C-alpha cells in the first residue's frame, strides 16, 4: 500500500449493503481491509498492516487489566475483516450498520494512511460546525499538541 488518502467522497450502498471504495483511496488500502469502530460515531477502514500498527498497543494488553481488556473486546467484537471484491467494494456488516446508524449512503474521508467511514447524518452535522475559523483553531490546537 502506498499513497496518501486525502479529501472525502459520498458513496451509496447497493442492495446487498456493499459500498465501493472511491478509486482515489484504493492505493492506501490493498485487497484486505479491517472495518473497525472509532470515536465520534465513525468507523475506520484500514489495511491489515495499518490495523496492526494503529492497534499494536492492544496486542500486549494485560489479560487481567479490566479497562484495557474491555477496550480490546469492544474494538475487536465490532471489527470486520473484508476482502475488497473485483469491483472495489466491501460489504458492511448488519450489526455494524445498526450500531453506527448507517443508512443508504456513507462518507469516506482520507486520513493519510487509512480512511474514515461516516454515517452521512453525522458527517453533515460535523461539516456544518466547521467553518474556516473553526478549522484554523483546530489546526492551531493540533500544532500545539505536536510541538510545532
C-alpha positions, 0 to 999 in steps of 0.5 A: 500500500502506498499513497496518501488518502486525502479529501472525502467522497459520498458513496451509496450502498447497493442492495446487498449493503456493499459500498465501493471504495472511491478509486482515489483511496484504493492505493492506501488500502490493498485487497484486505481491509479491517472495518473497525469502530472509532470515536465520534460515531465513525468507523475506520477502514484500514489495511491489515498492516495499518490495523496492526500498527494503529492497534499494536498497543492492544496486542500486549494488553494485560489479560487481567487489566479490566479497562484495557481488556474491555477496550480490546473486546469492544474494538475487536467484537465490532471489527470486520475483516473484508476482502475488497471484491473485483469491483472495489467494494466491501460489504458492511456488516448488519450489526455494524450498520445498526450500531453506527446508524448507517443508512443508504449512503456513507462518507469516506474521508482520507486520513493519510494512511487509512480512511474514515467511514461516516454515517452521512447524518453525522458527517453533515452535522460535523461539516456544518460546525466547521467553518474556516475559523473553526478549522484554523483553531483546530489546526492551531490546537493540533500544532500545539499538541505536536510541538510545532 
